[in-house]
Structures are given as C-alpha cells and as structure tokens.
C-alpha cells in the first residue's frame, strides 16, 4: 500500500495550536487531483499541501481545500517551506535562504530566515496584484448581519487577487467584526455568481498592541466557514490598503484568528508605488505539531 511521509504544521504562529494548521504530504507526484481532494477532505483543514518535483523551481506544491484546488495560498506556503527546511529536503544557506516554489499560478520566491540554525520566519512573495470587481455594500453587508454604516467610507468593496481572488471589505471598528452573523444560504448564492474565493473583512486596528489590522475570513461548506489565518487574503488586504491610501507606510503587522482561539500574526510588506504595486511579501513563523505517515 502507498505510504507518504506526512507532517502537520501550524503557520503564522510560533506556538503550537495557534495560527492555521496545514497538513503536508511529501513525494506525491503520483497522486491525481481526485485523490488529493479526497485526502484534503479526510484531513478537513483549511488546506492540505502536496509536495511534488518541479522542472522550473526548486520544488513544487499543490494546495487543496475540502472543496477543491486553490492556485495560491499563504499558510500552506509558510507551512510547506518550513516543513521542507526542517526535514532537510531543501538546503539552507546561512541565515537567509531564498528558494523558488512552483504553484499552479507559477513560481514564487520564498525566503527562509534562520538564527543559530533555528527557523525564525518564512516569507512568501505573492503575484502582482489585480484589482477586480466591485460590489454594492447595501447588497453585501446584510449577508454578514451588518449595516452599510459599518463599512469604512470612501473606498470600494472590491475583489483583489495576488494569486487567489479575495473580496476585501474594510470595516470601521472591531465591534463590527465581532457582530458578524453569516447567512450561509445567502453567502453561498452570492459566492456562486461572484469572482472571489473568500471574503476578507477587516479593520485598521489590531487586537493586541503589536497589530495594525485584524481580520476575519469566510467561505462556505464543505470548506471551513471561518479561516484561522488567511495569508493570501492578508496579501490582498495589504495591497488594497496601500493602493487606496489607507496606510501611511507599506509595512505592518496583521492579526487574525484570536477570536477562534488560534491567534496568528503576519508581517506584510507591499513593494512598489500605490498605483503600480509589484508584489506583496507576507511572512510568519511556523511550528510542527504532527509527524508521521499517510497510508492509502
């Protein structure tokens, strides 16, 4: 029977049982999409990562949610590269190593920062942002049990993609984020005719002294309804904030997951002027919680 080395890593955290967990299977070149999707449903996490050989990068990976494949994702990238480095599957060169990781959207640079041999932080560079469809707040906010007055004025509700499209909804206050009551039936219908994968609601205030933003991110079943930490959407949020002049500096700390009892934190750095952003770098810590074998 086929046996695959397997790890589970918590990403965007330095503490076990925080951040966002990701399952990582190695040596999966022989697995087809149907089998990878079945494994992702078995793991029932936000995403499961399948490590593969690459002809154009140092290593490749494919990410599956319980609903299907996703072209780029943040926490699986942080978790996968951490697992590859921790197990010696990629070689580290001093305190700063950069590799190319092939995803369905193409290769992306990923940096590994170490100190005294210990991995401190993994930083991914996401794709050049695209600013896509805009939405009417009066139609969208009731789906989340919120009012139009809860939205930050002067900026649109807009889908932004740095590899995976996410709908950006800026809110005035943390209180609005707390009051979210998602109408799953209405949300599923909305997503079915829209251009985004998840909805990222956020405000310009952290829940700890370290954070400049706090966010909640939603999808609908069979995926987990609320994601503990969403690295791709955090990148999209960063370029959105910089593009629309909502932040004075292109670097900040993003927080997510605290109200799910899985606190997470990411560094965000937007590269390029607001009207011609080149990329956004999203980084964080990671820690292993499970090592073993996956048996098919």
C-alpha positions in Angstrom: 0.0 0.0 0.0 1.3 3.5 -0.8 2.8 5.4 2.2 3.6 9.1 2.2 5.7 11.0 4.8 3.4 13.4 6.4 3.6 16.5 8.7 1.1 18.9 10.2 2.4 22.4 10.8 0.8 25.5 12.4 1.6 28.6 10.3 1.7 32.3 11.2 2.5 31.4 14.8 5.4 30.5 17.0 3.3 28.5 19.4 1.7 25.1 18.9 -2.0 25.1 18.5 -2.0 28.7 17.3 -2.2 30.2 13.8 -3.5 28.0 11.0 -2.8 24.2 10.7 -1.8 22.7 7.4 -1.2 19.1 6.5 1.8 18.4 4.2 2.3 15.2 2.3 5.7 14.6 0.6 6.7 12.7 -2.6 3.1 13.0 -4.1 4.0 13.1 -7.8 1.9 10.0 -8.5 -1.3 11.3 -6.8 -4.0 12.6 -9.1 -6.3 15.5 -8.4 -9.2 13.3 -7.3 -7.1 11.5 -4.7 -5.6 14.8 -3.4 -9.0 16.2 -3.0 -10.2 13.1 -1.1 -7.1 13.4 1.2 -7.9 17.1 1.8 -11.5 16.1 2.8 -10.0 13.4 5.1 -7.8 16.0 6.8 -10.6 18.5 6.9 -8.3 21.5 7.4 -8.4 24.8 5.5 -5.8 23.4 3.2 -3.7 20.3 2.6 -0.4 20.6 0.7 1.0 18.1 -1.7 4.8 18.4 -2.3 6.0 17.5 -5.8 9.0 17.7 -8.0 9.4 20.8 -10.3 11.1 21.4 -13.6 11.0 25.2 -13.2 11.7 25.7 -9.5 13.4 24.2 -6.5 10.3 22.3 -5.5 6.5 22.3 -6.3 3.3 22.1 -4.4 -0.4 21.9 -4.9 -2.9 23.0 -2.3 -6.4 21.6 -1.9 -9.3 22.7 0.4 -12.1 20.2 1.1 -13.9 21.9 -1.8 -11.1 21.9 -4.5 -7.7 23.1 -5.6 -6.6 26.6 -4.8 -4.0 28.3 -7.1 -2.1 30.1 -4.4 -2.4 30.2 -0.6 -0.4 31.7 2.2 -0.5 29.5 5.2 0.2 26.3 3.2 3.2 28.0 1.6 4.6 29.0 5.0 3.9 25.6 6.4 5.2 23.7 3.4 8.5 25.5 3.1 9.0 25.3 6.9 8.5 21.5 6.7 10.8 21.2 3.8 13.5 23.1 5.6 13.0 21.4 8.9 13.4 17.9 7.4 16.4 18.9 5.3 14.6 18.4 2.0 15.8 21.9 1.0 19.2 23.1 1.9 19.6 26.3 4.0 22.5 28.7 3.1 23.3 30.7 6.2 20.8 32.9 7.9 18.8 33.8 4.8 17.9 31.3 2.1 15.7 32.0 -0.9 14.0 29.3 -2.9 11.5 29.1 -5.8 8.3 27.3 -5.1 6.2 26.3 -8.1 2.4 26.7 -7.6 -0.4 26.5 -10.2 0.0 30.3 -10.6 3.7 29.8 -11.4 6.9 30.0 -9.4 7.1 32.4 -6.4 10.1 33.3 -4.3 10.0 32.2 -0.7 12.6 33.4 1.9 13.7 31.4 5.0 15.2 33.3 7.8 17.2 31.4 10.5 19.1 32.3 13.6 21.6 29.9 15.2 20.2 27.1 13.0 16.6 27.7 14.0 14.0 28.8 11.5 12.6 32.1 12.6 10.3 33.2 9.8 9.2 32.2 6.3 8.3 35.0 3.8 6.5 34.5 0.5 6.3 37.0 -2.4 2.8 36.9 -3.9 1.8 37.7 -7.5 1.4 41.2 -8.9 -2.0 42.3 -7.7 -5.1 42.6 -9.8 -8.0 44.8 -8.8 -11.2 43.2 -10.0 -14.9 43.5 -9.5 -16.5 46.0 -7.0 -19.7 45.3 -5.1 -22.6 47.3 -3.6 -22.3 47.5 0.2 -26.1 47.5 0.5 -26.3 44.1 -1.1 -23.3 42.5 0.6 -23.3 43.7 4.2 -26.7 42.1 5.2 -25.2 38.7 4.3 -22.9 39.2 7.2 -25.6 40.7 9.5 -24.0 44.1 9.2 -25.2 47.5 8.0 -23.8 49.8 5.3 -22.7 52.2 8.1 -20.3 49.6 9.4 -18.2 49.9 6.2 -15.2 52.2 6.1 -16.3 55.1 3.9 -14.6 56.3 0.7 -13.3 53.0 -0.6 -14.9 50.2 -2.6 -15.8 46.7 -1.7 -13.5 45.0 -4.2 -12.0 41.7 -5.2 -8.2 41.8 -5.1 -6.0 38.9 -6.3 -2.4 38.4 -5.6 -2.7 34.8 -6.9 -6.1 33.9 -5.5 -9.1 36.4 -5.7 -10.5 37.6 -2.3 -13.2 40.1 -1.6 -12.0 43.0 0.5 -14.5 44.5 3.0 -13.0 47.3 5.2 -15.0 48.0 8.4 -14.9 50.9 10.7 -14.4 49.1 14.0 -13.5 45.9 15.7 -17.1 45.8 17.1 -18.4 45.3 13.6 -16.1 42.3 13.1 -17.4 40.9 16.4 -21.1 41.3 15.3 -20.8 39.3 12.1 -23.6 36.8 11.8 -23.1 35.0 8.5 -26.2 33.9 6.5 -24.8 30.8 4.9 -27.6 30.3 2.3 -27.3 33.9 1.1 -23.5 33.7 1.1 -23.3 30.5 -0.9 -25.6 32.1 -3.5 -23.5 35.3 -3.5 -20.3 33.4 -4.0 -21.7 31.3 -6.8 -22.1 34.3 -9.0 -19.1 36.3 -7.8 -15.4 36.4 -8.8 -13.8 35.7 -5.4 -12.7 32.6 -3.3 -13.2 34.0 0.2 -14.4 37.2 1.8 -11.9 39.1 4.0 -13.5 41.6 6.4 -11.0 43.7 8.4 -10.4 46.9 10.2 -7.4 49.2 10.8 -6.9 48.1 14.4 -5.2 45.1 16.0 -6.5 43.1 18.9 -3.0 43.3 20.6 -0.5 46.1 20.8 1.5 44.6 18.0 -1.1 44.5 15.3 -2.2 47.3 12.9 -5.0 45.2 11.4 -7.4 42.5 12.4 -9.4 40.4 10.0 -12.0 37.6 9.7 -12.1 35.5 6.6 -15.2 33.4 5.4 -16.0 30.8 2.9 -18.9 28.2 2.8 -19.1 24.4 3.2 -17.5 21.9 2.6 -14.6 24.3 3.4 -14.2 25.5 6.9 -16.6 28.5 7.3 -14.1 30.8 9.0 -10.3 30.5 8.4 -8.0 31.0 11.3 -5.4 32.9 9.3 -5.5 33.6 5.5 -2.1 34.5 4.1 -3.2 35.1 0.5 -6.1 37.4 1.6 -3.7 39.2 4.0 -1.5 40.0 1.0 -4.6 41.2 -0.9 -5.5 43.3 2.1 -2.1 44.8 2.2 -2.1 45.9 -1.4 -5.7 47.2 -1.0 -4.7 49.4 2.0 -1.7 50.7 0.2 -3.4 51.3 -3.2 -6.3 53.3 -1.6 -4.1 55.3 0.8 -5.4 53.8 4.0 -2.0 53.2 5.4 1.0 55.7 5.6 3.7 53.0 5.4 3.7 49.9 3.2 4.7 47.6 6.0 2.7 46.5 9.0 1.7 43.6 11.3 -1.6 41.8 10.5 -3.5 39.8 13.1 -6.2 37.1 12.6 -7.6 34.1 14.5 -7.6 35.3 18.0 -11.4 35.0 18.4 -11.1 31.4 17.2 -8.6 30.7 19.9 -5.9 30.3 17.2 -4.1 33.7 17.4 -2.0 34.4 14.3 0.3 37.2 13.1 2.0 38.0 9.9 4.4 40.6 8.6 3.2 42.4 5.5 5.4 44.5 3.1 4.0 46.0 -0.1 6.6 46.5 -2.8 6.1 49.4 -5.3 4.1 52.6 -5.5 0.4 52.6 -4.8 -0.6 52.7 -8.4 1.9 50.2 -9.7 2.4 47.6 -6.9 4.9 44.9 -7.9 4.3 42.3 -5.2 3.5 41.9 -1.5 5.6 39.9 0.9 3.7 38.0 3.7 5.7 36.2 6.4 5.3 34.5 9.6 6.6 31.8 12.0 5.6 28.1 11.9 5.9 25.1 14.2 5.5 21.3 13.7 2.7 19.5 15.7 2.5 16.1 13.9 5.0 13.8 12.2 4.1 10.5 10.6 2.9 8.6 7.6 -0.2 8.8 5.5 -1.3 5.4 4.3 -3.6 4.9 1.2 
